[in-house]
Amino acid sequence: MNVHSVEEVRKMSVVAPATGKVIAEIEETPVYEVPFFYQKARESFGNWSGLAISERIRYLKNLKQLMVDEMDQIAKIISDDTGKVLTESIVADIMPTLDAIDHIIRHAEKVLSRKKVKTPLLLIGKKSFIEYMPRGVVLVISPWNYPLQLAMVPMISALAGGNSVILKPSEVTPLVGKCIEDLFRRSGFPEGTVQVAHGGKEVGAAFTAGKPDYIFFTGSVRTGKIIQQQAAKDLIPTTLELGGKDPMIVFDDANLDRAVKAAAWGAFTNSGQVCMSAERLYVQKSIYGKFLEKLKKEVNSLQQGTDLDSDIGSMTFPGQKEVVKAQLDEAIERGAKLETGLKPSDWKGDMFLPLTVITEVKQDMKIIQEESFGPLLPVVPFDTEEEAIEYANGTVFGLNASVWTRDKAKARRVASRLVSGAVVINDVIITVANHGLPFGGTKESGIGRYHSEAGLRIFCHEKAIMEDMGFMKSEIQWYPYKGKYPLFLKLFQSYFAEKRDWLNFAKNYIALLKRNK
């Protein structure tokens, strides 16, 4: 290893949140090894970035096939590590990852290849291009709620662009991190091109301070701000995918049965541990009572557990229970009413929190203003379209939102006025599943976008290239300037006039060319 003793290597116990049992131990990456990770990544970058995009894609195809062959095993690892049910592991973590690989396989070469762009007439005789140059070493720091998808999508995007990658997965779900490490190794990626470091905040901080060439972080607003401060010291570019408090607006002309089912799934899928969860439900007053009764019936029909037919699994991170508890306690103390679920004082001691629908909440309550990341759904009535928009825009977050109505014009009008990175009409969350769409937030929900063409290009420098055949002895704007000003004046006036005067343009351009002889 190196001069440091084996005793310095710490081990992390892996506890299955759904059962409370220790299921594995994982060695934590020692902080003193951080420079060696970067050294290895920079050494491998030269060879990897030198490969043709088509050759890099070949490795991604190997990765995809391995994941397809071992889909069931991967799903079980995700479920053990997170507490989510197997159906959610395969539908919401594995499928989007495979679809992202497919998207990159189909589009990366076209998106990242050299492109010719138009050259202005005033620069006649030249050609213009854009090239996409890999940044170098990309550090990906990923979260625990979707530990496969939210790690691998930025990783494969960075790799397609020619970068080497260091992943620091969440210490809350280290088994998935080990699974990712194993998948890339067995897919044949060159040594050092993909490395995975395991550990908590201390390890993450060391890698952030290690001067990568790009940082892609998904996680909390608080940690995102810390990473941004560190990155700013070294002018390291970042993408920050942070929290959400997504509003769902239901108008009285919506398909109520569909909207009810969407609210239940959008709020409680993965036990509410989704940055794009429907965390605030605004329902028009004329249907509020009817909608609420349907919603309560739907929520009460859902099954929590660990078996194959369960709808909802456990929470993943014990610390998140305290966040949910604090928000719910404050709301109840201030007069909010439980429609489903229990008071926190009546919760069981395990990680299965009651699915909680709560009414009579105020806009300034924590349950409205702060990200819950748990199975809480506050329901608020509204009168007018204007009021709904004001409520929806009334937090520091802006990741996703949904609008429910049969009136297409109204839906599009409201969607355009929501300060949000994405809006879904008559559906929830689903924009993240379309890799042709950019994904990211506004306000404190983050900086930057990934997915789509932008999600490949963020990991590259855009390099502007202009070329001239070099036949002319001199350019018209070069020295000497003697006698050129009046000619340039007439040239630009004829060119930029509302109706271009091509005769005078040509006359003065030729005169300038003669001045260069």
C-alpha positions as CSV (number, residue, x, y, z in Angstrom):
1,M,0.0,0.0,0.0
2,N,2.4,2.7,1.3
3,V,4.2,3.7,4.4
4,H,1.0,4.0,6.4
5,S,0.0,1.1,8.5
6,V,-3.0,-1.2,7.8
7,E,-4.5,-0.2,11.2
8,E,-5.2,3.3,9.8
9,V,-7.7,1.9,7.3
10,R,-11.2,2.3,8.8
11,K,-14.1,0.1,8.1
12,M,-17.7,1.1,7.7
13,S,-20.5,-1.2,8.8
14,V,-23.3,-1.5,6.3
15,V,-26.8,-1.6,8.0
16,A,-29.8,-2.6,6.0
17,P,-32.3,0.2,6.9
18,A,-35.4,-2.0,6.4
19,T,-34.2,-4.7,8.8
20,G,-31.6,-3.0,11.0
21,K,-29.1,-5.8,10.4
22,V,-25.4,-5.4,9.6
23,I,-25.0,-6.9,6.2
24,A,-21.5,-6.0,5.2
25,E,-18.3,-4.1,6.1
26,I,-16.6,-1.7,3.6
27,E,-13.1,-0.3,3.9
28,E,-13.0,3.5,3.9
29,T,-10.6,5.2,1.6
30,P,-7.8,6.8,3.7
31,V,-7.5,10.5,3.2
32,Y,-3.8,10.2,2.6
33,E,-4.6,8.2,-0.6
34,V,-6.4,11.1,-2.3
35,P,-3.3,12.4,-4.1
36,F,-2.7,8.9,-5.5
37,F,-6.2,8.8,-6.9
38,Y,-5.6,12.1,-8.7
39,Q,-2.2,11.0,-9.9
40,K,-3.6,7.8,-11.3
41,A,-6.6,9.6,-12.9
42,R,-4.3,12.1,-14.6
43,E,-2.1,9.4,-15.9
44,S,-5.0,7.4,-17.4
45,F,-6.6,10.6,-18.8
46,G,-4.0,10.9,-21.6
47,N,-4.8,7.5,-23.1
48,W,-8.6,7.7,-22.5
49,S,-9.0,11.2,-24.0
50,G,-6.9,10.1,-27.0
51,L,-9.4,7.4,-27.9
52,A,-12.0,8.1,-30.6
53,I,-15.5,8.6,-29.2
54,S,-16.6,5.5,-31.0
55,E,-14.0,3.5,-29.0
56,R,-15.2,5.0,-25.7
57,I,-18.7,4.0,-26.6
58,R,-17.6,0.4,-27.0
59,Y,-16.7,0.3,-23.3
60,L,-20.1,1.8,-22.5
61,K,-21.8,-1.0,-24.5
62,N,-19.9,-3.6,-22.4
63,L,-21.1,-1.9,-19.3
64,K,-24.7,-1.8,-20.4
65,Q,-24.7,-5.5,-21.3
66,L,-23.2,-6.5,-18.0
67,M,-25.9,-4.5,-16.2
68,V,-28.7,-6.1,-18.3
69,D,-27.3,-9.6,-17.5
70,E,-27.1,-8.9,-13.8
71,M,-30.2,-6.7,-13.4
72,D,-31.8,-8.8,-10.7
73,Q,-28.6,-8.9,-8.6
74,I,-28.1,-5.2,-8.9
75,A,-31.7,-4.5,-7.9
76,K,-31.3,-6.6,-4.8
77,I,-28.1,-4.8,-3.8
78,I,-29.9,-1.4,-4.2
79,S,-32.9,-2.6,-2.1
80,D,-30.7,-4.0,0.7
81,D,-28.7,-0.8,0.8
82,T,-31.5,1.7,0.6
83,G,-34.6,-0.1,2.0
84,K,-36.6,0.7,-1.1
85,V,-38.7,-2.1,-2.7
86,L,-37.4,-4.1,-5.6
87,T,-39.8,-2.6,-8.1
88,E,-38.6,0.9,-7.3
89,S,-35.0,-0.3,-7.5
90,I,-35.4,-1.6,-11.1
91,V,-37.9,1.0,-12.4
92,A,-36.4,4.2,-10.9
93,D,-32.7,3.4,-10.4
94,I,-31.6,0.8,-13.0
95,M,-33.9,1.6,-15.9
96,P,-33.0,5.3,-16.1
97,T,-29.3,4.4,-15.9
98,L,-29.6,1.9,-18.8
99,D,-31.6,4.4,-20.8
100,A,-29.0,7.1,-20.2
101,I,-26.3,4.7,-21.5
102,D,-28.4,4.0,-24.5
103,H,-28.9,7.7,-25.1
104,I,-25.2,8.4,-24.9
105,I,-24.4,5.5,-27.2
106,R,-26.8,6.9,-29.8
107,H,-25.9,10.6,-29.6
108,A,-22.4,11.1,-28.1
109,E,-20.5,11.0,-31.3
110,K,-22.7,13.5,-33.0
111,V,-22.9,15.8,-30.0
112,L,-19.2,15.8,-29.2
113,S,-17.7,15.8,-32.7
114,R,-16.1,18.8,-34.3
115,K,-18.8,21.1,-35.8
116,K,-18.6,23.7,-38.5
117,V,-20.4,27.0,-37.8
118,K,-21.2,29.9,-40.0
119,T,-18.6,32.6,-40.5
120,P,-19.7,36.2,-40.9
121,L,-19.2,37.7,-44.4
122,L,-16.9,40.4,-42.9
123,L,-14.5,37.5,-42.2
124,I,-14.6,36.3,-45.8
125,G,-12.1,33.5,-46.7
126,K,-12.2,31.9,-43.2
127,K,-13.8,28.8,-41.8
128,S,-15.1,28.4,-38.2
129,F,-15.5,25.3,-36.0
130,I,-16.2,24.2,-32.5
131,E,-14.3,21.4,-30.9
132,Y,-15.1,19.7,-27.5
133,M,-12.0,19.1,-25.4
134,P,-12.3,17.0,-22.3
135,R,-11.7,18.8,-19.0
136,G,-9.5,16.2,-17.4
137,V,-10.4,14.6,-14.0
138,V,-14.1,14.8,-13.1
139,L,-15.0,14.3,-9.5
140,V,-18.6,12.9,-9.0
141,I,-20.1,13.1,-5.5
142,S,-23.4,11.2,-5.5
143,P,-26.3,10.8,-3.0
144,W,-28.0,7.9,-1.2
145,N,-31.6,8.1,-2.5
146,Y,-30.9,6.9,-6.0
147,P,-27.4,5.7,-5.5
148,L,-27.0,3.9,-8.9
149,Q,-28.6,6.4,-11.3
150,L,-27.4,9.6,-9.7
151,A,-23.8,8.3,-9.7
152,M,-23.6,6.6,-13.0
153,V,-25.4,9.1,-15.3
154,P,-22.8,11.9,-14.7
155,M,-20.0,9.3,-14.7
156,I,-20.9,7.9,-18.1
157,S,-21.5,11.4,-19.5
158,A,-18.0,12.5,-18.4
159,L,-16.4,9.3,-19.7
160,A,-18.0,9.7,-23.1
161,G,-16.4,13.2,-23.4
162,G,-12.9,11.7,-22.7
163,N,-12.5,12.5,-19.0
164,S,-11.3,10.2,-16.3
165,V,-13.6,9.9,-13.3
166,I,-13.4,9.6,-9.6
167,L,-16.6,8.7,-7.8
168,K,-17.2,9.4,-4.1
169,P,-20.6,7.6,-3.5
170,S,-22.6,8.3,-0.3
171,E,-21.4,6.5,2.8
172,V,-25.0,5.8,3.6
173,T,-25.3,3.4,0.7
174,P,-21.8,2.0,0.3
175,L,-22.8,-1.4,-1.2
176,V,-24.1,0.3,-4.3
177,G,-20.8,2.2,-4.5
178,K,-18.9,-1.1,-4.4
179,C,-21.3,-2.5,-7.0
180,I,-20.6,0.4,-9.4
181,E,-16.9,0.0,-8.9
182,D,-17.2,-3.7,-9.7
183,L,-19.3,-3.1,-12.8
184,F,-16.8,-0.7,-14.4
185,R,-13.9,-3.0,-13.5
186,R,-15.5,-6.0,-15.1
187,S,-16.6,-4.0,-18.2
188,G,-12.9,-3.6,-19.0
189,F,-12.4,0.1,-18.6
190,P,-8.7,0.9,-18.6
191,E,-7.1,1.0,-15.2
192,G,-7.4,4.5,-13.5
193,T,-10.0,5.7,-15.9
194,V,-12.7,5.1,-13.3
195,Q,-11.9,5.0,-9.6
196,V,-14.3,4.8,-6.6
197,A,-13.4,6.2,-3.2
198,H,-15.4,5.2,-0.2
199,G,-16.1,7.2,3.0
200,G,-17.9,10.1,4.5
201,K,-17.6,13.9,4.7
202,E,-13.9,13.8,5.5
203,V,-13.1,11.8,2.4
204,G,-15.5,13.9,0.2
205,A,-13.9,17.1,1.5
206,A,-10.4,15.8,0.8
207,F,-11.3,15.0,-2.8
208,T,-13.0,18.4,-3.3
209,A,-9.9,20.1,-2.1
210,G,-7.7,17.9,-4.3
211,K,-8.2,20.2,-7.3
212,P,-10.2,18.1,-9.8
213,D,-10.9,19.7,-13.2
214,Y,-14.7,19.5,-12.7
215,I,-17.0,18.7,-9.8
216,F,-20.5,17.2,-10.3
217,F,-22.3,17.1,-7.0
218,T,-25.8,15.8,-6.2
219,G,-27.1,16.3,-2.6
220,S,-28.2,18.8,-0.1
221,V,-28.2,22.6,-0.5
222,R,-26.0,22.9,2.6
223,T,-23.3,20.6,1.3
224,G,-23.6,22.0,-2.2
225,K,-22.8,25.5,-0.9
226,I,-19.7,24.2,0.9
227,I,-18.5,22.5,-2.2
228,Q,-19.1,25.6,-4.3
229,Q,-17.1,27.7,-1.8
230,Q,-14.1,25.3,-2.1
231,A,-14.4,25.1,-5.9
232,A,-14.4,28.9,-6.2
233,K,-11.0,29.2,-4.5
234,D,-9.5,27.3,-7.4
235,L,-12.0,28.4,-10.1
236,I,-13.1,24.8,-10.6
237,P,-16.4,24.6,-12.6
238,T,-19.2,22.7,-11.0
239,T,-22.7,21.3,-11.6
240,L,-24.8,21.3,-8.4
241,E,-28.0,19.2,-8.3
242,L,-29.5,20.1,-5.0
243,G,-32.9,20.0,-3.2
244,G,-36.4,20.5,-4.2
245,K,-39.8,21.4,-2.8
246,D,-41.9,20.6,-5.8
247,P,-45.4,22.0,-6.1
248,M,-48.3,20.0,-7.6
249,I,-51.2,22.3,-8.7
250,V,-54.6,20.7,-9.3
251,F,-57.3,22.8,-11.0
252,D,-61.0,21.9,-10.8
253,D,-61.1,20.7,-14.4
254,A,-58.4,18.1,-13.9
255,N,-58.9,14.3,-14.2
256,L,-59.3,13.9,-10.5
257,D,-58.8,10.1,-10.3
258,R,-55.5,10.4,-12.2
259,A,-54.4,13.4,-10.2
260,V,-55.1,11.5,-6.9
261,K,-53.0,8.5,-8.0
262,A,-50.2,10.8,-9.2
263,A,-50.2,12.7,-5.9
264,A,-49.9,9.5,-3.9
265,W,-47.1,8.1,-6.1
266,G,-45.4,11.5,-6.5
267,A,-45.3,12.1,-2.8
268,F,-44.5,8.7,-1.5
269,T,-42.4,6.8,-4.0
270,N,-39.1,5.8,-2.4
271,S,-40.7,6.9,0.9
272,G,-40.7,10.5,-0.3
273,Q,-36.9,10.5,-0.7
274,V,-36.8,12.1,-4.1
275,C,-35.6,15.6,-4.9
276,M,-38.5,15.8,-7.4
277,S,-41.1,14.5,-5.0
278,A,-44.5,16.2,-5.0
279,E,-43.9,17.9,-1.7
280,R,-46.6,20.5,-1.8
281,L,-50.1,19.8,-3.1
282,Y,-52.3,22.8,-4.1
283,V,-55.9,22.0,-4.9
284,Q,-58.5,24.4,-6.2
285,K,-61.1,25.0,-3.5
286,S,-64.2,23.9,-5.5
287,I,-62.8,20.3,-5.6
288,Y,-60.7,20.4,-2.4
289,G,-63.0,18.3,-0.2
290,K,-63.7,15.7,-2.8
291,F,-60.0,15.4,-3.8
292,L,-58.9,15.0,-0.2
293,E,-61.2,12.2,0.5
294,K,-60.1,10.3,-2.6
295,L,-56.4,11.0,-1.7
296,K,-56.8,9.6,1.8
297,K,-58.4,6.5,0.5
298,E,-55.6,6.0,-2.0
299,V,-52.9,6.6,0.5
300,N,-54.5,4.2,3.1
301,S,-54.5,1.4,0.5
302,L,-50.7,1.5,0.0
303,Q,-48.6,-1.3,1.5
304,Q,-45.3,-0.7,3.2
305,G,-42.9,-3.6,3.7
306,T,-40.0,-5.5,2.2
307,D,-41.8,-8.2,0.2
308,L,-42.0,-8.3,-3.6
309,D,-45.6,-6.9,-3.7
310,S,-45.0,-4.0,-1.3
311,D,-45.6,-0.5,-2.6
312,I,-43.2,1.5,-0.3
313,G,-40.1,0.5,1.5
314,S,-38.3,2.1,4.4
315,M,-36.5,5.4,4.9
316,T,-32.8,5.0,4.1
317,F,-30.9,7.5,6.3
318,P,-31.7,7.6,10.0
319,G,-30.8,11.3,10.2
320,Q,-33.6,12.1,7.7
321,K,-36.2,10.8,10.2
322,E,-35.3,13.7,12.5
323,V,-35.9,16.3,9.7
324,V,-39.3,14.8,8.9
325,K,-40.2,14.7,12.6
326,A,-39.2,18.3,13.2
327,Q,-41.3,19.5,10.3
328,L,-44.3,17.5,11.3
329,D,-44.1,18.5,15.0
330,E,-43.9,22.2,14.2
331,A,-46.9,21.9,11.8
332,I,-49.1,20.1,14.4
333,E,-48.1,22.5,17.1
334,R,-49.2,25.4,14.9
335,G,-52.6,23.9,14.2
336,A,-52.1,21.6,11.2
337,K,-54.3,18.5,11.0
338,L,-53.3,14.9,10.3
339,E,-55.5,13.3,7.6
340,T,-53.4,10.1,7.4
341,G,-50.4,8.9,9.5
342,L,-49.5,9.5,13.1
343,K,-47.9,12.1,15.4
344,P,-44.2,11.5,15.7
345,S,-44.6,10.6,19.3
346,D,-46.6,7.6,18.2
347,W,-44.1,6.4,15.5
348,K,-42.5,3.0,15.8
349,G,-38.8,2.7,16.3
350,D,-38.0,1.4,12.8
351,M,-37.3,3.1,9.5
352,F,-40.8,2.7,8.1
353,L,-42.5,6.1,8.6
354,P,-46.3,6.5,8.3
355,L,-47.5,7.9,5.0
356,T,-48.7,11.4,6.2
357,V,-51.2,13.7,4.5
358,I,-51.6,16.9,6.5
359,T,-53.9,19.9,6.0
360,E,-54.5,23.3,7.5
361,V,-50.9,24.2,7.0
362,K,-49.5,27.8,6.5
363,Q,-47.1,28.9,3.8
364,D,-44.5,29.9,6.4
365,M,-44.3,26.5,8.0
366,K,-41.2,24.4,7.7
367,I,-43.3,21.6,6.1
368,I,-44.0,24.1,3.2
369,Q,-40.7,26.0,3.1
370,E,-38.1,23.3,3.7
371,E,-37.3,20.1,1.8
372,S,-38.8,17.1,3.7
373,F,-37.3,14.1,1.9
374,G,-39.7,11.9,3.6
375,P,-43.3,10.7,3.4
376,L,-45.0,14.0,4.1
377,L,-47.7,15.6,1.9
378,P,-49.2,18.9,2.9
379,V,-52.4,19.8,1.0
380,V,-53.4,23.4,0.6
381,P,-56.5,24.9,-1.1
382,F,-56.3,27.8,-3.5
383,D,-58.9,30.1,-5.2
384,T,-57.4,31.5,-8.4
385,E,-54.7,30.7,-11.0
386,E,-52.7,33.7,-9.8
387,E,-52.8,32.5,-6.2
388,A,-51.7,29.0,-7.2
389,I,-48.7,30.4,-9.0
390,E,-47.8,32.6,-6.1
391,Y,-47.9,29.7,-3.7
392,A,-45.9,27.5,-6.0
393,N,-43.1,30.1,-6.5
394,G,-43.1,30.9,-2.8
395,T,-40.0,28.9,-1.7
396,V,-36.3,29.1,-2.2
397,F,-36.5,26.0,-4.4
398,G,-37.3,25.5,-8.0
399,L,-36.5,22.0,-9.3
400,N,-39.7,20.6,-10.7
401,A,-43.5,21.2,-10.6
402,S,-46.7,19.8,-12.1
403,V,-49.8,21.4,-13.4
404,W,-53.1,19.4,-13.7
405,T,-55.9,20.6,-15.9
406,R,-57.7,19.6,-19.1
407,D,-57.3,23.1,-20.5
408,K,-54.1,23.0,-22.6
409,A,-53.7,26.7,-22.9
410,K,-54.1,27.2,-19.1
411,A,-51.6,24.4,-18.4
412,R,-49.0,25.9,-20.7
413,R,-49.6,29.5,-19.4
414,V,-49.1,28.4,-15.8
415,A,-46.1,26.2,-16.6
416,S,-44.4,29.1,-18.2
417,R,-44.8,31.3,-15.1
418,L,-43.4,28.7,-12.6
419,V,-39.9,29.4,-11.6
420,S,-38.7,25.8,-12.0
421,G,-36.1,23.8,-13.9
422,A,-38.9,21.5,-15.2
423,V,-42.7,21.4,-15.3
424,V,-44.8,18.3,-16.1
425,I,-48.4,18.7,-17.3
426,N,-50.8,16.0,-16.1
427,D,-48.0,13.8,-14.8
428,V,-45.3,14.0,-12.0
429,I,-41.5,13.7,-11.8
430,I,-41.2,12.1,-15.2
431,T,-39.0,14.7,-17.0
432,V,-35.9,13.2,-15.4
433,A,-36.6,10.0,-17.3
434,N,-36.3,11.7,-20.7
435,H,-32.6,12.0,-21.4
436,G,-33.3,14.3,-24.3
437,L,-34.4,17.0,-21.8
438,P,-32.0,19.0,-19.7
439,F,-32.2,18.4,-16.0
440,G,-31.4,20.9,-13.2
441,G,-32.9,23.5,-10.9
442,T,-33.4,27.2,-10.4
443,K,-32.8,29.2,-7.2
444,E,-31.4,27.0,-4.4
445,S,-32.2,23.8,-6.3
446,G,-28.9,24.0,-8.0
447,I,-26.5,25.3,-10.7
448,G,-26.2,23.9,-14.2
449,R,-27.9,21.2,-16.3
450,Y,-27.2,17.7,-17.3
451,H,-28.9,15.1,-19.5
452,S,-29.6,16.1,-23.1
453,E,-26.8,17.5,-25.3
454,A,-25.8,19.9,-22.5
455,G,-25.2,17.0,-20.2
456,L,-22.5,15.7,-22.4
457,R,-20.9,19.1,-23.2
458,I,-20.7,20.3,-19.6
459,F,-17.8,17.9,-19.2
460,C,-15.9,19.4,-22.1
461,H,-14.3,22.8,-22.9
462,E,-15.9,24.3,-26.0
463,K,-12.9,25.3,-28.1
464,A,-13.5,27.9,-30.9
465,I,-11.3,27.3,-34.0
466,M,-11.0,29.6,-37.0
467,E,-8.8,28.8,-40.0
468,D,-7.5,30.8,-42.9
469,M,-5.6,29.3,-45.9
470,G,-2.9,31.9,-45.4
471,F,-2.7,33.0,-49.1
472,M,-3.1,36.7,-48.4
473,K,0.0,38.7,-47.4
474,S,-2.1,40.8,-44.9
475,E,-5.6,41.3,-43.5
476,I,-7.5,44.5,-44.2
477,Q,-7.7,45.4,-40.4
478,W,-3.9,45.0,-39.9
479,Y,-1.4,47.8,-39.9
480,P,-0.7,50.2,-41.4
481,Y,-4.0,52.2,-40.8
482,K,-3.1,55.0,-43.1
483,G,-6.0,56.0,-45.3
484,K,-8.2,53.1,-44.0
485,Y,-10.6,54.9,-41.7
486,P,-12.9,56.5,-44.4
487,L,-13.0,53.2,-46.2
488,F,-14.0,51.2,-43.1
489,L,-16.6,53.9,-42.3
490,K,-18.3,53.5,-45.7
491,L,-17.8,49.7,-45.6
492,F,-19.6,49.3,-42.3
493,Q,-22.3,51.8,-43.1
494,S,-23.2,50.0,-46.3
495,Y,-23.1,46.6,-44.6
496,F,-25.1,47.4,-41.4
497,A,-27.7,49.6,-43.0
498,E,-31.3,48.3,-42.8
499,K,-31.1,47.6,-46.5
500,R,-27.6,46.6,-47.3
501,D,-25.8,48.4,-50.1
502,W,-23.8,45.6,-51.6
503,L,-22.4,47.8,-54.4
504,N,-20.7,50.2,-52.0
505,F,-19.7,47.3,-49.7
506,A,-17.8,45.6,-52.5
507,K,-16.3,48.9,-53.7
508,N,-14.8,49.7,-50.3
509,Y,-13.8,46.2,-49.5
510,I,-11.7,46.1,-52.7
511,A,-10.2,49.4,-51.9
512,L,-9.1,48.1,-48.5
513,L,-7.6,45.1,-50.1
514,K,-5.6,47.3,-52.4
515,R,-4.3,49.2,-49.4
516,N,-2.7,46.0,-48.1
517,K,-0.5,45.5,-51.2
